Amino acid sequence: MADKHVIVEQLVKTYPGSGAPSVDHVDFDLEKGEMLALLGPSGCGKTTILRMVAGLITPTSGRIRLDGRDMAEIPVHKRNMGMVFQSYALFPHMSVAENVAFGLEMRGVPKAERAARVERALDLVKLRGYGERRITQLSGGQQQRCAIARSLVIEPQLLLLDEPLSNLDAKLRDEMREEIRDIQARTGVTAIFVTHDQDEALSMADRLAVMSAGRIEQIGTPRQIFDRPATEFVANFIGAGNFLTGTVVEPHQANVPGLGMVVFGLDAPLGKDVRLLVRPHRFTLNGKGENAFEGVVRHLVYRGDTLTLDVDVKDRTFLVDLPTHAGTLPERGDRVTLTVARDDVTVIGTAA
Amino acid sequence: MTTSDRKGNRGILLLLLLPGLLALGVSFVAPLLWLLRASFSTSALGGADGSWTLANYADVVLDPFYWRVAGNTLNYGLTVAAFAVVLSYPIALFLARTTSRWRGVLTALAIAPLLTSGVVRTYGWMVILGDQGVINGTLQALSLIQTPIRLSNNFLGATIAMIEILMPYAILAMLSGFGRLNTQLEEAAAMLGANRLKVFWRIILPLSLPGVITAALLVFVLAISGFVTPRLMGGGRVFVLGTEVFQEATVTLNLPLAAALAMLLLVLFSSVIVIYRRALRALEA
């Protein structure tokens, strides 16, 4: 634990006058070179955590340690962290190169070395030759790159990114996702980024922390979060899902009222109530699987790669995603049998 | 868009501009032209006759007194502008940056003096700065001084009163010019290693300069055209272009000379505006 690069312990932020804490006893840590995403809906406290780590706001209690050093007494300008703001916060009265050089200037780096390092930083973000431009002459994507160069040129011990892609249009966003990941891998910088976009978190982060109401609901690799959500909130927030409540009557079997027996892969104690999750794309149509549900297609939406169906099974409706290349596709009103393998039925936790 | 469309648009634009242009023409351009004409004529019965002469300008240019007055005016305007801007800057900066819910109230308070006429506020300053005023009275009661310090009926008094009277304008002008200030930029600078002093010098000050320059221009222009405050607080011992124009027009009844002095003031204005435009353009480049 002590050799982790970043350690956040029992971090709390309560704003005066508001009852519930904005950040409520949060713990997490990062290895050197790791990228962690703080993911959650707006108002869940993720940006507050980032700003506390940066030193821009003071925690009510708890500890933040960077390389074993307690950050409590260290002011913002001495923390040696880089930050990419949602609005980029580039200095409008300085050129691109002056923006990037600012941090080096503050550190008293001699002019010649400064110029060389700015050049290298601009190269890294593919802005070579843009040094003399005004900030207002850059496109959104270029401003984003400039902000990244400015925060990396100081060789920060930790890079913080606050919703870095939210101001870009969809196509550019995908491009920058790859690029940020690539830059982070090449520089080996440890990074925390905040996002409300699950795709962004899943595709960019080594691990993600899913947050709700000031608490971390689950922290893990993208795969763990998606396939083994710890809570219903996580299951819901990351991707769509079909939820079932049942009582475990046999090992790996639960009786779901109004549906029947459902077989699942994980261990769950006998006699307990469990919440089960089936992702829409884990269903197959008229195939093999230990769970088979007969139903009627009530509604369908063609999305190119996938066909999304609402299938009425007894008194409930399943959300089903089918790949469109899989033979003949059902029509509205067709009777179909949905099957799902036991390993694709996830146990979320015991139901209340 | 076709040419005829564009022409139609221009017609509508002109129509919309017409009331404003008319009002300006009648209330501003016409009197100014009349004044210009008067400055080239000979005084007659407190007005101007129809003759053409350069005598008024010759009087102004050849009389060292008016050169001194012009110098005084410039000095007065610059002093008042400098102090009003320096004193207003922290207030405006605070009002622009505060997130307090009292912000609206505080802003209203800062500009509330505008609700009282400048004449009334000048009299207020006479009460404060006079020989038997609040300051001299207190100092004498405390036996710190024997004879009153001359704080009024001189350039100092006229300057102090004018600074305070124009501060609300300076604050307003600055607030409108602080649009580029943004706390996130300050945070970004701090993240990059700038302490508070450096954040101020490198970020806040440069970004607030447009507001500062606008405020300085506004205060300067209002100060050099001021008449009431220099007249009342100067006790007849402060000679600036405003007081001299008044003197010539209403006391000496030499309207053409007053017009020529007014034209001189106009030249001063225009040169300052040219400098202002250059400064703003330099800041934006």
Chai-1 contact restraints between the chains, C-beta under 6 A:
chainA,res_idxA,chainB,res_idxB,connection_type,confidence,min_distance_angstrom,max_distance_angstrom,comment,restraint_id
A,L56,B,E187,contact,1.0,0.0,6.0,A-B,restraint_1
A,V76,B,A190,contact,1.0,0.0,6.0,A-B,restraint_2
A,H77,B,A190,contact,1.0,0.0,6.0,A-B,restraint_3
A,H77,B,G193,contact,1.0,0.0,6.0,A-B,restraint_4
A,H77,B,A194,contact,1.0,0.0,6.0,A-B,restraint_5
A,H77,B,N195,contact,1.0,0.0,6.0,A-B,restraint_6
A,M83,B,M191,contact,1.0,0.0,6.0,A-B,restraint_7
A,F85,B,Q184,contact,1.0,0.0,6.0,A-B,restraint_8
A,S87,B,Q184,contact,1.0,0.0,6.0,A-B,restraint_9
A,A89,B,Q184,contact,1.0,0.0,6.0,A-B,restraint_10
A,A89,B,L185,contact,1.0,0.0,6.0,A-B,restraint_11
A,A89,B,A188,contact,1.0,0.0,6.0,A-B,restraint_12
A,P92,B,R180,contact,1.0,0.0,6.0,A-B,restraint_13
A,H93,B,P206,contact,1.0,0.0,6.0,A-B,restraint_14
A,F102,B,L192,contact,1.0,0.0,6.0,A-B,restraint_15
A,G103,B,L192,contact,1.0,0.0,6.0,A-B,restraint_16
A,G103,B,G193,contact,1.0,0.0,6.0,A-B,restraint_17
A,M106,B,L192,contact,1.0,0.0,6.0,A-B,restraint_18
A,M106,B,G193,contact,1.0,0.0,6.0,A-B,restraint_19
A,M106,B,A194,contact,1.0,0.0,6.0,A-B,restraint_20
A,R107,B,G193,contact,1.0,0.0,6.0,A-B,restraint_21
